[in-house]
């Protein structure tokens, strides 16, 4: 039983005594085994937490695995993030364990049991927030974790990697202004995601600095999917004074805008300029190829995995790493055509 | 040492004696441990193979993991296949281990060591062929494996899942013929992949059954990427008698054809009809949305993972499962415009 030799501020024997259970039961809880009654597990977890039990050294049972957990694998981001973690794993002779679990905000309750059994090097979470209990369980087993948070809403006491959403919104809008556009629409993401609001604020600042108005019809909230981009663009293009350019807030929404332009008989970029956000591979493949804001997703995942490796040897501290975004100009933007 | 108790036709002690090494060394080789000299490892592997050592029961150390191994994660297929395996894993309280490794045809040599250490439920390989040695290593440890082979070139003695490429090529071409097209071009995949040849043969059969010619300028080999589709389409559209429709052989190649049409000033589908192949998500998102041949990638991965679960309890046999393909009609195909 390896756990006996690795003590923090309280020994396993002390926890067992306080909980009125055997040392082997405490060890089972620590290792995420299923064969412990729920009330016993809760009691032991609480004692471990209260007394800040922490392994002083990594167990020799640590497996060469890096875990990555998504709430939604369908996300177009997912593949880029997997690539980044896989790159770091490969360079360190580790493999990647992939889980799709839970809601947008946190993993499913039973997920943590699996992690405790597998004893990975660490966990990369693609979530905005983690329940306190899950954090405590991972910490008490010295399993490092880092949040990748493209949504820009980081948990303050967990190391996380994000990117500069406000600057991205600003750069996209400035590009359109510099091309000569004056009526510029924005379709940002859902209203309850900080990254949507940050991109919108970047747009507003660029417009305001150029002395341009952002009429109410020109600011809309999408869903970060093709359908939302299409629907909001159709609405905007039907305005009495439609925009000559749309900052689409995500590449998928930009694809929806391209389709809205096509069914409206508008050519991109001649009749309508479109800027995406993310620079996922489809941005290069669309026709025309999208001008977009590059969010360095693969690099964000690499940084998160590198953080895990560092956290094995150093004490965890809540670092926030924010990577820069940058505008990539392709073929979906041009100077506005002079109309009638 | 668990291996002692699980004997096939030869015991570990017998292998050790023949190899002139200790039982613990044989056990290390079996478990993929690194601390065995290469010549010793080779000698022990050969003896295990010659004497058909096989565990008679699954080890209790089996981990609730299903492995999936790709030669190239960048493939647009990858996400769909991961989703399929993840669906089955989740339903069986297992996690997915992901590896990118090796060439198009087989995994890297050191990959198998990791698998032997992890002891997964089984391995899904996205490769055309496996080296004999790797097969023997997995078999001697009773680790089931199944090949997903969208390329249509299965290893005859390994269970595999593919799809009906010839029928897909036939259906795509018939659809264009039924719309009234007579000059139909094809951009199939690389010349050295069976799936490319099967799709091309399906096209040829449909053309021939309709009494139509397939001029040499109308049959081209691409790379299954956007660039190949673009380059080959530009060539075809410059022919003295360009095609009115192109069967693009993959969705990515179809996106390249859309861009070639755009830069040539042709509208899709009015001036040029385009059919893709695969039905990956971008097929729905392109503008116009692609008519394409649905290859059930997610379902293929689910079937492969289900096969693994069955292989745990049944003796492995080389099954080939071929799933049906089907035409999905969207907005990139129409009757040919009458040209002056």
Contacts between the chains, C-beta under 8 A, distances in Angstrom:
chain1	res1	chain2	res2	distance
A	63	B	118	7.3
A	64	B	114	7.3
A	65	B	97	7.2
A	65	B	118	8.0
A	67	B	95	8.0
A	73	B	79	7.2
A	73	B	82	6.7
A	73	B	83	5.7
A	73	B	86	6.3
A	74	B	83	7.4
A	76	B	281	7.9
A	78	B	79	6.6
A	79	B	73	7.1
A	79	B	78	6.5
A	79	B	79	5.2
A	82	B	73	6.7
A	82	B	82	7.8
A	82	B	98	6.7
A	83	B	73	5.7
A	83	B	74	7.4
A	86	B	73	6.4
A	86	B	98	6.7
A	86	B	99	7.9
A	86	B	100	5.4
A	90	B	100	7.0
A	93	B	114	7.9
A	95	B	67	8.0
A	95	B	97	5.1
A	95	B	98	7.2
A	95	B	99	5.6
A	95	B	114	5.8
A	95	B	118	7.3
A	96	B	97	6.8
A	96	B	98	4.6
A	96	B	99	7.3
A	97	B	65	7.2
A	97	B	95	5.1
A	97	B	96	6.8
A	97	B	97	5.3
A	97	B	98	7.5
A	98	B	82	6.8
A	98	B	86	6.7
A	98	B	95	7.2
A	98	B	96	4.6
A	98	B	97	7.5
A	98	B	98	5.2
A	99	B	86	7.9
A	99	B	95	5.6
A	99	B	96	7.3
A	100	B	86	5.5
A	100	B	90	7.0
A	114	B	64	7.2
A	114	B	93	7.9
A	114	B	95	5.8
A	118	B	63	7.3
A	118	B	65	8.0
A	118	B	95	7.3
A	226	B	284	7.4
A	226	B	285	5.0
A	252	B	285	6.8
A	255	B	285	4.7
A	255	B	286	7.4
A	255	B	287	6.7
A	256	B	285	8.0
A	258	B	287	4.4
A	259	B	287	4.3
A	259	B	288	7.4
A	259	B	289	7.6
A	261	B	287	7.9
A	262	B	287	5.0
A	262	B	288	6.6
A	281	B	76	7.9
A	282	B	282	5.5
A	282	B	285	6.7
A	284	B	226	7.4
A	285	B	226	4.9
A	285	B	252	6.8
A	285	B	255	4.7
A	285	B	256	8.0
A	285	B	282	6.7
A	286	B	255	7.4
A	286	B	286	7.1
A	286	B	287	7.3
A	287	B	255	6.7
A	287	B	258	4.4
A	287	B	259	4.3
A	287	B	261	7.9
A	287	B	262	5.0
A	287	B	286	7.3
A	287	B	287	6.9
A	288	B	259	7.4
A	288	B	262	6.6
A	289	B	259	7.6
